[in-house]
Amino acid sequence: MDQKTTGELMQLLSSAKNISDLKQYTDALADMTSSVTFPEYLNELMHARGVTASKLISAAQIQRNYGYQILDGRRSPSRDKVISLCLALKLELPETQRALTLTKNGQLYSKNKRDSILIFAFGKKLSVIDTNVLLEEMNEPVLN
């Protein structure tokens, strides 16, 4: 199964006539989805951008020990921590959405006020500090 949109996947799933079709769909879906973990994904992106772990953790405004535990997979980050790490790496929105998916956190949603501010911050390549200032100015909770 090639990469398909959610709508295409829903159409395929809706057309399943029996358990055998459902099993075939779920097997193909498992093959389509990556088995990469969030720490692996983040480390790939860090390597590609030439960013060290210490610089990333500092730029993300995350406590050092906790940051290293996230990077080595011992801790699962909250949605805000994932967003902070992605902002610190200056990721594009699709890369950020993938990171949120890998950590089983909700993707940024443009109909949500706080999320729309965060989407704006990604588009403008704002730092975590500048993003928090913007969130505060817009009366939304800062990244924690």
C-alpha positions in Angstrom: 0.0 0.0 0.0 1.5 3.3 -1.1 1.3 6.4 1.1 -2.4 7.3 1.1 -4.4 10.2 2.5 -6.6 9.6 5.5 -9.6 9.9 3.2 -8.3 7.2 0.9 -7.6 5.0 3.9 -11.2 5.5 5.2 -12.6 4.6 1.8 -10.5 1.4 1.7 -11.5 0.5 5.2 -15.2 1.2 4.5 -15.0 -1.1 1.5 -13.8 -4.0 3.6 -16.5 -6.7 3.2 -15.3 -9.3 5.8 -12.6 -10.0 8.4 -10.2 -11.3 5.7 -10.4 -7.9 4.0 -9.9 -6.1 7.3 -6.9 -8.3 8.1 -5.4 -7.5 4.6 -6.0 -3.8 5.2 -4.4 -3.8 8.7 -1.4 -5.9 7.5 -0.8 -3.4 4.6 -1.3 -0.5 7.1 1.4 -1.9 9.4 3.8 -2.2 6.4 3.0 1.4 5.4 3.6 2.9 8.8 7.2 3.3 9.9 8.6 1.4 12.8 11.0 4.2 13.6 10.8 5.5 17.2 10.7 9.1 18.2 14.3 9.1 19.6 15.5 7.6 16.3 13.6 10.1 14.2 14.8 13.0 16.3 18.4 11.8 16.2 18.2 11.5 12.4 17.0 15.0 12.1 19.6 16.3 14.6 22.4 14.6 12.6 21.0 15.9 9.3 21.0 19.5 10.7 24.3 19.1 12.6 22.7 19.9 16.0 24.2 18.3 19.1 22.0 16.9 21.9 23.2 19.5 24.3 22.4 22.4 22.0 19.0 21.0 21.2 18.1 20.5 24.8 19.2 24.0 25.7 17.4 25.6 22.8 14.2 23.6 23.6 14.3 25.0 27.2 14.2 21.5 28.6 15.9 20.4 31.8 19.1 18.7 30.8 18.7 15.2 32.4 15.1 15.0 31.3 16.1 16.0 27.7 18.7 13.2 27.5 16.2 10.7 28.8 13.8 11.7 26.0 16.6 11.5 23.4 17.7 8.0 24.5 14.1 6.7 24.8 13.9 6.3 28.6 11.2 8.9 28.9 8.1 9.7 26.8 7.8 13.4 26.2 4.6 15.4 26.6 3.1 17.1 23.6 4.6 20.4 24.7 8.1 18.9 25.0 7.8 17.4 21.5 6.7 20.8 20.2 9.6 22.5 22.0 12.1 20.1 20.6 10.7 20.5 17.1 10.8 24.3 17.4 14.4 24.1 18.6 15.3 22.0 15.6 13.5 24.5 13.3 11.5 21.7 11.8 8.9 22.2 9.1 5.3 21.5 10.0 5.1 18.1 8.3 8.1 16.9 10.3 6.6 18.2 13.5 3.3 16.5 12.8 5.2 13.2 12.2 7.1 13.7 15.5 3.7 14.2 17.3 2.3 11.1 15.7 5.4 9.0 16.6 4.9 10.0 20.3 1.1 9.4 20.1 0.4 13.0 20.8 -2.3 14.9 18.8 -1.1 16.7 15.7 -1.4 20.5 15.6 -4.9 21.5 14.5 -5.5 24.8 12.7 -9.0 25.2 14.2 -7.6 25.2 17.7 -6.4 28.7 18.8 -3.3 27.6 20.6 -2.3 25.2 17.9 -2.8 27.8 15.2 -0.4 30.1 17.1 2.1 27.2 17.2 1.6 26.5 13.5 2.4 30.2 12.9 5.5 29.9 15.1 6.7 27.0 13.0 6.1 28.9 9.8 8.1 31.8 11.1 10.9 29.6 12.6 10.4 31.2 16.0 12.5 30.0 18.9 10.9 28.3 22.0 11.3 31.6 24.0 9.8 33.7 21.2 7.0 31.2 20.8 6.2 31.4 24.5 6.2 35.2 24.4 3.7 35.0 21.5 1.5 32.5 23.3 1.5 34.7 26.4 0.6 37.7 24.3 -2.3 35.8 22.8 -3.5 34.7 26.3 -2.7 31.0 25.7 -0.7 28.7 28.0 3.0 28.7 27.3 4.9 25.5 26.4 5.9 23.7 29.5 
